Amino acid sequence: MPGEDESLIDIDLTRRAAGGDREAFGALVTRHQASVFRLARLLTRTPGDAEDILQEAFLSAWTGLHRFRGEASVRTWLLTITRNAALSQRSRTAREPIDPTPIEDLADLGVRAGWGGPTPEDLAIATEQRDHLAAAFAGLNAVDREILTLRDLEELSGEDTAALLGLSRPAMKSRLHRARMTLAALVREEGTHATLRP
């Protein structure tokens, strides 16, 4: 989670960018484009769609800098813009449900979970566990994937996650708990099925 110094840097860059400083806005883009793309990718069907949302989100942020009030972090504000852009795109196109997050987007979660090790055996086990996690994550519904991405991958605070999703803090905590329990159950099922395979 970004620290206080990081938030102060973001606020300073945002203030400067709102005054027309394009370099300051470029620095904001550099600092947050990975997070914005991850969320856009989660909420869209293809990497190309996610790229479109990334550009749309930063364009909206650039034109809306004067509306940033600092009630949430700059990162949360950008992710909110991204989510709104993706949801607007989905409603415009009225396509099938979104695709699951690609396996490569789950690498950070696997690392933070302590997977991997120095030996080939440990690496093989870690790869199998990552595959189980990826398959389980893909089996979640879009609502569960979204809250886990925001809270556990992007490490937004509980308050920011609740605000971004338009939920009360207790409702966000309940949804997050359910999503984590569902993911844990799916991981266990995936692991059990793997051991039964020839």
C-alpha positions in Angstrom: 0.0 0.0 0.0 1.4 3.4 -0.8 2.8 5.2 2.2 2.1 8.8 3.3 5.1 10.1 1.4 3.8 8.5 -1.8 0.4 10.1 -1.3 2.0 13.5 -0.8 3.9 13.0 -4.0 0.7 12.1 -5.8 -1.2 15.1 -4.4 1.7 17.4 -5.5 1.8 16.0 -9.0 -2.0 16.2 -9.3 -2.0 19.9 -8.1 0.8 20.7 -10.6 -0.9 18.8 -13.4 -4.2 20.6 -12.7 -2.3 23.8 -13.3 -1.3 22.5 -16.8 2.0 20.8 -16.0 2.1 17.9 -18.5 5.3 16.5 -17.1 3.6 16.2 -13.7 0.7 14.4 -15.3 3.1 12.1 -17.2 4.7 11.2 -13.8 1.2 10.4 -12.4 0.6 8.1 -15.4 3.9 6.4 -14.9 3.3 5.9 -11.2 -0.2 4.4 -11.7 -0.5 2.9 -15.2 0.2 -0.7 -14.0 -2.6 -0.6 -11.4 -5.0 1.1 -13.9 -4.2 -1.5 -16.5 -4.6 -4.5 -14.1 -8.1 -3.3 -13.1 -9.0 -2.5 -16.7 -7.8 -6.0 -17.8 -9.9 -7.6 -15.1 -13.0 -5.7 -16.2 -12.6 -6.2 -20.0 -12.5 -9.0 -22.5 -9.1 -8.5 -24.2 -5.8 -6.7 -23.7 -6.8 -4.4 -26.5 -10.0 -3.4 -24.7 -7.9 -2.8 -21.5 -5.6 -0.6 -23.4 -8.6 1.4 -24.6 -9.9 1.8 -21.1 -6.4 2.7 -19.9 -6.2 5.6 -22.4 -9.8 6.6 -21.7 -9.2 6.6 -17.9 -6.1 8.8 -18.1 -7.8 11.1 -20.6 -10.8 11.5 -18.2 -8.4 12.1 -15.4 -6.5 14.8 -17.4 -9.7 16.6 -18.3 -11.1 16.1 -14.8 -8.1 17.1 -12.6 -9.9 20.2 -11.4 -12.6 17.9 -9.9 -10.1 16.0 -7.7 -10.8 17.0 -4.1 -8.5 14.8 -2.2 -11.2 12.9 -0.4 -9.6 9.6 -1.5 -6.1 8.9 -2.6 -5.1 9.8 -6.2 -4.7 6.1 -6.9 -8.2 5.3 -5.7 -9.5 8.2 -7.7 -7.8 6.9 -10.8 -9.1 3.3 -10.2 -12.6 4.7 -9.8 -12.3 6.5 -13.1 -11.0 3.2 -14.6 -13.8 1.1 -13.2 -16.4 3.6 -14.4 -14.9 3.7 -17.9 -14.9 -0.1 -18.1 -18.4 -0.4 -16.8 -19.6 2.1 -19.4 -17.8 0.2 -22.1 -19.5 -3.0 -21.0 -22.9 -1.4 -21.0 -22.3 0.1 -24.4 -21.3 -3.1 -26.0 -23.6 -5.4 -24.0 -21.3 -8.4 -24.5 -21.0 -11.7 -22.8 -19.6 -11.8 -19.2 -16.0 -10.7 -18.9 -13.2 -13.1 -19.3 -11.2 -14.2 -16.3 -8.0 -12.5 -15.4 -5.0 -13.9 -17.2 -2.7 -16.2 -15.3 0.2 -13.8 -15.6 -1.7 -11.1 -13.7 -1.8 -13.4 -10.7 2.0 -13.7 -10.4 2.3 -11.0 -7.7 -0.3 -12.8 -5.6 1.6 -16.1 -5.8 4.9 -14.4 -4.8 3.2 -12.6 -1.8 1.7 -16.0 -0.8 5.2 -17.3 -0.4 5.3 -19.6 -3.4 8.6 -20.5 -5.0 11.8 -21.7 -3.6 15.4 -22.4 -4.5 15.1 -26.0 -5.4 13.5 -27.4 -8.7 11.1 -29.5 -6.6 10.0 -26.3 -4.7 9.6 -24.5 -8.1 7.5 -27.3 -9.5 5.3 -27.3 -6.5 5.0 -23.5 -6.6 4.1 -23.7 -10.3 1.4 -26.2 -9.6 0.0 -24.1 -6.7 0.0 -21.0 -8.9 -1.9 -22.9 -11.6 -4.4 -24.0 -8.9 -4.8 -20.5 -7.7 -5.1 -19.1 -11.3 -7.8 -21.7 -12.1 -9.6 -21.0 -8.9 -9.4 -17.2 -9.4 -10.8 -17.7 -13.0 -13.7 -19.7 -11.5 -14.8 -16.8 -9.3 -17.6 -14.5 -10.5 -16.6 -11.0 -11.7 -17.8 -9.3 -8.4 -15.5 -11.5 -6.3 -12.5 -11.1 -8.7 -13.0 -7.4 -8.6 -12.9 -7.0 -4.8 -10.0 -9.4 -4.4 -8.1 -7.5 -7.1 -8.7 -4.1 -5.4 -8.1 -5.2 -1.8 -5.5 -8.0 -2.1 -3.6 -7.3 -5.4 -3.8 -3.5 -5.5 -3.8 -3.3 -1.7 -6.3 -0.5 -1.4 -7.5 0.3 2.1 -10.8 -1.0 3.3 -12.2 2.5 3.2 -11.0 3.2 -0.4 -12.2 -0.2 -1.6 -15.7 0.4 -0.1 -15.8 3.9 -1.6 -14.7 2.7 -5.0 -17.4 0.0 -5.1 -20.1 2.2 -3.6 -20.5 0.0 -0.5 -20.6 0.6 3.2 -17.5 -0.6 5.0 -19.4 -3.6 6.6 -20.8 -4.6 3.3 -17.4 -4.4 1.7 -15.9 -6.5 4.5 -18.7 -9.1 4.1 -18.2 -9.3 0.3 -14.4 -9.5 0.7 -14.7 -12.3 3.3 -17.1 -14.2 1.0 -14.8 -13.8 -2.0 -11.7 -15.0 0.0 -13.6 -18.0 1.4 -14.9 -18.9 -2.1 -11.4 -18.6 -3.5 -10.0 -20.8 -0.7 -12.6 -23.4 -1.4 -11.9 -23.3 -5.1 -8.2 -23.6 -4.6 -8.7 -26.6 -2.3 -11.0 -28.2 -4.9 -8.6 -27.5 -7.7 -5.7 -29.1 -5.7 -7.9 -32.2 -4.9 -8.8 -32.6 -8.5 -5.1 -32.3 -9.5 -4.1 -35.1 -7.2 -6.8 -37.4 -8.6 -5.6 -36.9 -12.2 -3.4 -39.6 -13.7 
